[in-house]
Structures are given as structure tokens and as C-alpha cells.
Amino acid sequence: MSWTSEKVEKLKELWSKGHTASQIAEMLGDTTRNAVIGKAHRLNLEARAPSKQSSTPRSRENKQIVKRTAAPMSRKAKFQSILLDKNFEAENPKSLEELTEKTCKWPIGHPNEEKFYFCGRKPEGEFPYCKLHVLYAFQPKNQKEDDLGDEIPEFIEKKVKASSG
């Protein structure tokens, strides 16, 4: 599909009215949602015009009050609580031959390194890893607020070295 000047103008008009990329693709015909998104990006159209659904004011009477007993703990808070726990088990370095069903199988370092080993702590439940490494291994999808970035691994590395030394 080629973008004619008429289609580009129609795209700009529909985009500014708040139509979704899928709706615009359907209205233009002979194009896909991804093509619409790509062209809108190249045209530097504003991130998103307010959609028709979000522009309608909601009355306070229709809102339900949701009470939560306890806020869910973020991944960062879970890491910190584990590492600050005075009873948190220290690493128990194991070689590959020493691994059992009762040892954490999280690799530390690179296999080509002389000091390579496995964590060796007690595994958490049915997982092959301890509490700390379960948090690393099983990360939630699409939760940007829980994105750990580069700060936590460095923090954990320092805490683990301090607790095992």
C-alpha cells in the first residue's frame, strides 16, 4: 500500500478525532493497523488524541469505592525485604555435581570462570530456585512500575556479598 496525499490527510483527520489505529486502517482500506501506527509516528502526530470513551465525563455517583485490605508488594520491595531479613539464608556455593532437589540451581558467574558456582540455598516450594532467585526468574509481564532496571541487581549483589562474607 502506498500513502497518497489524500490517505495521509484522511489519516491525520481520523487520528485527531481519536479513532484507533485499527478503525483508521479499516476506514482507509488496503492497509493495516501497524501501517497506520507507523505512518502516524513518522508524521509526528500527537501521541494520542483523547478517545471517545475517555472524553465523556463520569459522574461521581457511578463510581464504586474499592477498598483494599493491603496494597500488593512491588518486586523491588520484595527484593529489599528478603535481603534485609536477618534470617535470610546465606549462599551455600555448590558445584554442578553437588546439586540436589534441595539446593537452589541459580548459576552465579559464567561457566568458563574459575569461581563459577550455583547458589545452593534451600529452594522455594516447587521451584528450582530460592526466594531471591524466584523473583529474578519469574518476572511479571508488562508491569513497568515493577521494572527493576540496573539498580537492583547491583544492590542485591552488594547485599549478598555482605551477608555471605
N, C-alpha and C positions, 0 to 999 in steps of 0.2 A: 504494500500500500504506500502510495506517495502522498505527502502532505501538500495539498493545493492551498492557495491563499484563502479560498472560501472555507475549506475544512479547518484551517488554523483559526480563522475568525470565529467560526461556529464553536470550536473548542474553547476559545477564550470566553465567549459569551456564556456557554453552558457551565464552564468552570466557575465563573464569577457568580453564577446563580446558585452554586452549591451542589450541583449534581455530582454523583460519584463517578469515578473513572469508568466503572462498568456501564453505568447508564449512558455516559457520553459515547463510549465505544458502540453501544447498541444504536444510539441515535445517529451517529455518523455512518455506521455501516462499514463493512470491509476493513475493520480494524479491531485491535484487541485492547483490553484494559491496560495491559503493560505498555502498549504503544502510546496510549493516551497519557499515562503517567510519565513516560519518558519524554514525550513532547512537551508536556506541561513543565517538567523540570528544566528542559533546555530553553524554554521560553521564559524561565524565571517567574512563573506565575506564583502568586502568594501561596503559602503552604497549604491552606485550605480555607475556602470561604465557609462561613457558618452554614451548616446543613439545615435543611428544612425542619428536621426534627428538633435540633437543639435551639433553634431560634424562637420556638414557642415558649412563652413564659409558663413556669409551673406554679401553681398555687400552693401555698403552704399547707392548706387543708389536705391535699392529696399525698403529702409526704408522710411516710411512716417513720416513726422513730425506731431505730435499730440500736439495741443495747448489746454490747459485747461484754462478756464477763472478763476476759483478759485479751489484750492485744497479742496477735501472733508474734513470736520472737523472730527477728530477722536473722539471716545467715551470719551476718557479721557479729551480732550479739551472741549467737550460739558458739561461734569460734571463741569469742572472748570469754564466755562463761566456762567453757571447757578448759581453756588454758589457765584461767585464774583459779580454777578449783584446786585447792591444796591437796586433795586426794587423787588428782588426775595421775593415772599410771604413767610412769616414765617409759621411754622406748626401751625395748629389750632386743637389741640387734640380733638378727638371725640370718644365716646363710640359706641358700635355696634348699640345701639338703636338710636343714633343721626345721623347715616349715611344717606345721601340722594344722589340723582343723581348729586348733585352739590358739593360733597365732595370726596376727594381722599380716596380710600379704602385700602391704603397700611398699613399693620399692623406694629406696632412698638413694639418690645419686644415679649414676649411669653404670650399666653393667660392665663397661670397659674400665671403670675406675677401680683402683685398688681397694678403696674404702666402701665399696657398694655393699648394701645390706637391705634387709626387709625390716619393717617397723617392729614386729614381734609382740605388740601389746595384745590384750585379750580382744577378740572380735566382738562386734556389737550385733546381738541377735543372730539372724540368719545370714548376715553379710560377711564377706571375707575380710572386712576391714574394721579397725577400731572406730570409736565415736568420731574422732578428729578426721580420719580419712574417709569415713562415710560422707561427711559434709563436703569434702573435695570431690568425691566420685559421683555423687548423685545430686546434681545441681538442678534447680527448678528452671523450666523454660520461660522465656520472655518476662522475667521479673527484673527490670532494670534497677530498681531500688535495692535489690539484693546483689547486684553485680559487684564482685569483690575487687576487681581491678588488680593492680600490682601491690597495693599496700598490705593486704592481709597475708599473703604468703611470706613476705619479709618479716612481718610481725610474728607470725607463727614460728618461722624458722628461729628467730631470736629467743622466743619463749621456750621452744622445745629444747634448744641447746642449753639454755639456762637451767631448765628443770632436770635435764639428764646429766648435767655436769657436776 
